[in-house]
């Protein structure tokens, strides 16, 4: 797991270069061309970590491209028997390309959706073979059961796909596209900066390893990363963790907060930061221990009394979910090491779920 976390700048560079060749200013898809100007809706289906990548992509497609997105867990999707009218594209995300529930959902959509698109790490997989358009993530072989580099590569490809959709639909001015492309090309270097915070994260993890329960909070495009952080912590360290949109704190979860409850708050200084400051104050007023993951501006603006801070570099807002995957991966890894669990082969888990 440590090795694959460290490989992310390199594999992200490969993935970005594949879809955004040097000197190009437009996203280039491999194989069959695809235009989004006639698409009415995108249906995204996945399991586990890949599902959280889809939840993140929903924000990108809807905010950047103005394209409605429905996200579903693969194990439930086909049992709802959802209607798929014309103008719908079905997109499936799977590291292995063999996930049984995701493959079954793809087959449900075949013949109904206008196009079947897959985002996979194994281009020869079943899901890839049965898709109209295959978007490889170029993460290389991922052995650790807890997905790390595949997740950030999935996010990068989904963001680039959303940017292409925005261009196809006339929703992305040239200046905005240029800023996104510049930020994408700088992303591997920014990830390296985040990885350099390993010692700070390890110290926070030492404290976190004593907890029995942890809450993760996020808002806006960072909210799905709270779910990913909770999942990583659960599967590697066996600590019970839950994630909530921070605005939901007062709708129930705040009843759990006391002096024994660490709360990991993921909050770059963006347009929603002021609202999450209020949530941190509510947690600390009940003696909850806040671990704040933010940039320099966010840490400076945070209320006094934060238990621990993890500083991320400042980044273009739409790329923040990719960057903020790094600290939650490292937090889970170091917490698991502190507790003596097997981070590479967590109990009861398999790398690829190939049976329902």
ABEGO torsion letter per residue (X at the ends): XAAAAAAAAAAAAAAAAAABBBGBABBBBBEBBBBAAABABBBBBBBEAAAAAAAAAAAAAAAAAGBBBBBBBAAAAAAAGBBBBBGBBBBBBBAAGABAAAAAAAAAABGABABBBBBBABAABAAAAABABBBBAGAEBBABABBAAAAAAAAAAAAAAAAAAAAAAGABBAAAAAAAAAAAAAAAAAAAAAAAAAAAAAAAAAAAAABABBBBBBBEAAAAAAAAAAAAAAAAAGBBBBBBBAAAAAAGAAAABBAABBBBBBBBBBAAAAAAAAAAAAAAAAGBBBBBBBBAAAAAABBBGBABBBBBBBBBAAAAAAAAAAAAAAAAAAAAAAAGBBAABBBGBBABBABX
